């Protein structure tokens, strides 16, 4: 049976850096479960890890799509299941790092998407409704799928409602893997400060120029990639809808809100949670599972 380690946690906590340490300890390769890092050219705003930062550890699901392409949860699950199998065959440990709640939930719980294509008639009916009403409906019918989705992200809400209606949750684990899932976090005020500092660093590194370049490529908020936090707010600024000060404030606020939703999602999963600073404790926790082959 294939095995995989899942390293989860809120944005900004330092998952990527710690996953590299774990990969070195346990001969692993990393699979990103981030719905923004899959896109080429979205580097600064997604806090995408650089080649040098990877320290020779193989990373997957990064820079695999053009920014005008779409990528569904179903496609993520199918791709990740294939990668997990391939990495196991090489005698290495897949380490899934996330990230995007719906991606992780679908993979861990083995959602069956019905093996069908998108239901255009069902989607067309939903598009005529307000995002807030759709989100409330999703929270009532499938609260687990609502985790990690922003209330105004109509496209993801509709996809989740489609999954809830036409998919199912199999009784057995759908990915057929032996997995260990853990979450790393830190005290809330410290996390929020890390988030604020990271936003400032992104802006210093040229986030506005990055979004301006994407805009010149013809991208807008209609594209899935540009709905991401950091990109949509800069678009609003570039379009003259908000001031630069408002843009900075909104990116920080939206990122903090997202981190809060991620933590709610993780608590709902009832998995082991560790402080980011307890590295040795986490390593020993993983080792007990890893050695039990």
Beta strands, then each sheet from edge to edge (+ up, - down):
strand 1: 2-8
strand 2: 28-33
strand 3: 59-60
strand 4: 93-98
strand 5: 111-112
strand 6: 168-169
strand 7: 177-185
strand 8: 272-275
sheet 1: 3+ 2+ 4+ 1+ 7+ 8+
sheet 2: 5+ 6-
end
